[in-house]
Amino acid sequence: MSYLLRVQLPDRPGSLGALALALGSVGADILSLDVVERGAGFAVDDLVVEVPPNALPDTLITAAESLGDVHVDSIRPYSGVLDTHRELELIDHVASARDDRLQVLVDGVPRVLRVGWSTVIDMGPQGAYRLVGSQSAPQTQAGSAPWMPLEKPVVLDPEADWVPQIWRDMDTKLAAAPLGNTGKVLLLGRPGGPDFRPSEVARLGYLAGIVATVLG
């Protein structure tokens, strides 16, 4: 069983080694690592960790936070290995698709940006509506999108009035970015968190902008 572990730890030599030892003490093996963000004296990393069968994820949290200066932001089951070239691969898949390019985009975004679901929203005479959604996108759709049109990638208030109650019940974190000047928006949902970090929102913006150019 593999888990995606997001941790905040001191940005100094030896911190990651100490974390690897702590996780190894409970039988966990780090398969891959992705630096999400760096700040003043700290780093936020995503680690794909493999654990023995029937191992409880709580043991990973306990082991990591036993170091004292390490905080686990989130942990969730994960299938696959992190790939530092995943955005480029998705852009290539969208560019090479013969049709339904937006569907290819939303199907690939959850794996690339590590979210629960993604949709593309457009504006029509009756207001905002969903054009396409990933397989994991909730059946319940937002009845309005008062934050549209968008000029830049943003984190959206998950408790705003327009957010469906079932999204709120699942503590769904939300972020969105414009698809160029088309008026369409790429909306991401991350049920249960963690919060979107500024670096993730920036990556979302870059990805949406490049894909919009590819779509022409």
C-alpha positions as CSV (number, residue, x, y, z in Angstrom):
1,M,0.0,0.0,0.0
2,S,1.3,3.4,-0.9
3,Y,0.4,6.8,0.7
4,L,1.0,10.4,-0.4
5,L,2.4,12.1,2.7
6,R,2.7,15.9,2.8
7,V,5.1,17.1,5.5
8,Q,6.5,20.4,6.6
9,L,10.1,20.1,7.9
10,P,13.1,22.3,8.6
11,D,15.0,23.3,5.5
12,R,18.4,22.3,6.6
13,P,20.9,19.5,5.9
14,G,19.9,16.2,7.5
15,S,16.2,16.9,8.0
16,L,15.1,14.6,5.1
17,G,17.5,11.9,6.2
18,A,16.2,12.0,9.7
19,L,12.6,11.7,8.4
20,A,13.6,8.8,6.2
21,L,15.0,7.0,9.2
22,A,11.9,7.7,11.3
23,L,9.6,6.3,8.6
24,G,11.9,3.4,8.0
25,S,11.6,2.5,11.7
26,V,7.9,1.6,11.1
27,G,8.7,-0.3,7.9
28,A,7.9,2.5,5.4
29,D,9.9,3.0,2.2
30,I,10.1,6.4,0.5
31,L,9.5,5.8,-3.2
32,S,9.7,9.4,-4.4
33,L,9.9,13.0,-3.3
34,D,8.6,16.2,-4.6
35,V,9.3,19.6,-3.1
36,V,6.1,21.6,-3.0
37,E,7.3,24.8,-1.4
38,R,10.2,26.4,0.4
39,G,9.9,29.2,2.9
40,A,12.0,30.9,5.5
41,G,13.7,28.0,7.2
42,F,11.1,25.3,6.2
43,A,10.2,23.1,3.3
44,V,7.0,21.4,2.3
45,D,7.5,18.0,0.6
46,D,5.2,15.4,-0.9
47,L,6.5,11.9,-0.3
48,V,5.1,8.7,-1.8
49,V,5.6,6.1,0.9
50,E,5.1,2.4,0.6
51,V,4.1,0.5,3.8
52,P,3.8,-3.2,4.6
53,P,0.4,-4.9,4.1
54,N,-2.1,-4.0,6.9
55,A,0.0,-1.2,8.2
56,L,-2.0,1.7,9.6
57,P,-1.4,5.2,8.1
58,D,-1.4,6.6,11.7
59,T,1.9,4.9,12.3
60,L,3.4,7.1,9.5
61,I,2.2,10.3,11.2
62,T,3.4,9.2,14.6
63,A,6.8,8.3,13.2
64,A,7.2,11.5,11.2
65,E,6.1,13.8,14.0
66,S,8.2,12.0,16.6
67,L,11.0,14.2,15.3
68,G,9.4,17.2,16.9
69,D,10.1,19.8,14.2
70,V,8.2,17.8,11.5
71,H,4.5,18.4,10.9
72,V,2.3,16.1,8.7
73,D,-0.1,18.3,6.7
74,S,-2.0,15.3,5.2
75,I,-1.9,11.7,4.3
76,R,-3.9,9.8,1.7
77,P,-3.8,6.6,-0.3
78,Y,-1.9,7.0,-3.6
79,S,-1.4,4.9,-6.7
80,G,1.5,5.6,-8.9
81,V,4.9,7.4,-8.4
82,L,5.6,11.1,-8.5
83,D,7.0,12.3,-11.8
84,T,8.7,15.6,-12.0
85,H,7.8,15.8,-15.7
86,R,4.1,15.1,-15.2
87,E,2.9,18.6,-16.3
88,L,4.8,18.3,-19.6
89,E,3.4,14.8,-20.2
90,L,-0.2,16.1,-19.7
91,I,0.4,19.0,-22.1
92,D,1.7,16.6,-24.6
93,H,-1.3,14.3,-24.2
94,V,-3.7,17.3,-24.6
95,A,-1.8,18.5,-27.7
96,S,-1.8,15.0,-29.4
97,A,-5.5,14.3,-28.6
98,R,-7.6,14.2,-31.8
99,D,-10.8,15.3,-30.0
100,D,-12.2,15.9,-26.6
101,R,-9.0,17.7,-25.5
102,L,-10.7,19.3,-22.5
103,Q,-11.7,15.9,-21.3
104,V,-8.1,14.7,-21.6
105,L,-7.1,17.7,-19.6
106,V,-9.5,17.2,-16.7
107,D,-8.8,13.5,-16.6
108,G,-5.1,14.1,-16.2
109,V,-5.1,17.0,-13.8
110,P,-6.0,15.1,-10.6
111,R,-2.8,13.0,-11.0
112,V,-0.6,15.8,-12.1
113,L,-1.6,18.4,-9.4
114,R,-2.6,15.8,-6.8
115,V,-6.2,16.8,-6.3
116,G,-9.4,14.8,-6.0
117,W,-11.2,16.1,-9.1
118,S,-11.1,18.8,-11.8
119,T,-13.7,20.4,-14.1
120,V,-13.8,23.0,-16.8
121,I,-16.5,25.7,-16.3
122,D,-17.8,28.1,-18.9
123,M,-20.4,31.0,-18.8
124,G,-23.6,30.9,-20.7
125,P,-26.9,32.8,-20.9
126,Q,-28.1,31.0,-17.7
127,G,-24.8,31.5,-15.9
128,A,-21.9,29.2,-15.1
129,Y,-22.1,25.5,-16.2
130,R,-19.8,22.5,-16.4
131,L,-18.3,21.7,-19.8
132,V,-16.4,18.6,-18.7
133,G,-15.4,16.9,-15.5
134,S,-12.9,14.2,-14.5
135,Q,-14.3,10.8,-13.6
136,S,-13.9,11.7,-9.9
137,A,-15.8,15.0,-10.2
138,P,-18.8,15.2,-7.9
139,Q,-22.3,14.7,-9.5
140,T,-23.5,17.8,-7.5
141,Q,-22.5,20.9,-9.5
142,A,-22.3,24.5,-8.4
143,G,-25.4,26.4,-9.4
144,S,-23.4,29.6,-9.8
145,A,-19.9,30.9,-10.0
146,P,-19.9,34.6,-8.9
147,W,-16.1,34.7,-9.0
148,M,-16.1,34.3,-12.8
149,P,-14.7,35.6,-15.0
150,L,-11.2,35.0,-13.7
151,E,-8.1,37.0,-14.6
152,K,-5.5,34.9,-12.6
153,P,-5.3,31.7,-10.7
154,V,-6.9,31.9,-7.2
155,V,-7.8,29.9,-4.1
156,L,-11.5,30.0,-3.7
157,D,-13.4,30.2,-0.3
158,P,-14.6,26.7,0.4
159,E,-17.3,28.1,2.7
160,A,-18.8,30.6,0.2
161,D,-22.5,30.6,-0.4
162,W,-22.1,29.3,-4.0
163,V,-20.3,26.1,-2.8
164,P,-22.7,23.1,-2.7
165,Q,-23.3,21.8,0.8
166,I,-21.9,18.4,0.0
167,W,-18.6,19.9,-1.1
168,R,-18.5,21.8,2.3
169,D,-19.3,18.6,4.2
170,M,-16.3,17.0,2.6
171,D,-14.1,19.9,3.5
172,T,-13.2,20.4,-0.2
173,K,-10.4,22.9,-0.8
174,L,-10.9,24.8,-4.1
175,A,-8.6,26.5,-6.6
176,A,-9.2,27.8,-10.1
177,A,-7.4,29.3,-13.1
178,P,-8.5,30.9,-16.3
179,L,-7.9,29.0,-19.6
180,G,-6.3,31.9,-21.4
181,N,-8.8,34.5,-22.7
182,T,-11.5,31.9,-23.5
183,G,-13.7,32.8,-20.5
184,K,-13.4,29.1,-19.4
185,V,-12.0,28.2,-16.1
186,L,-10.2,25.1,-14.8
187,L,-11.6,24.3,-11.3
188,L,-9.9,21.9,-8.9
189,G,-11.3,20.2,-5.8
190,R,-9.3,18.6,-3.0
191,P,-11.8,16.9,-0.6
192,G,-10.4,16.7,2.9
193,G,-7.5,19.1,2.1
194,P,-4.7,20.0,2.5
195,D,-5.0,23.7,1.6
196,F,-3.6,24.8,-1.7
197,R,-0.2,26.4,-1.3
198,P,0.9,29.5,-3.3
199,S,3.3,27.4,-5.3
200,E,0.6,24.9,-6.3
201,V,-1.7,27.8,-7.4
202,A,1.2,29.2,-9.5
203,R,1.7,25.8,-11.1
204,L,-2.0,25.6,-11.8
205,G,-1.9,29.0,-13.5
206,Y,1.1,28.0,-15.6
207,L,-0.5,24.7,-16.7
208,A,-3.8,26.4,-17.6
209,G,-2.1,29.1,-19.6
210,I,0.1,26.7,-21.6
211,V,-2.9,24.3,-22.2
212,A,-5.0,27.3,-23.4
213,T,-2.3,28.1,-25.9
214,V,-2.2,24.5,-27.1
215,L,-5.9,24.4,-27.5
216,G,-5.7,27.6,-29.6
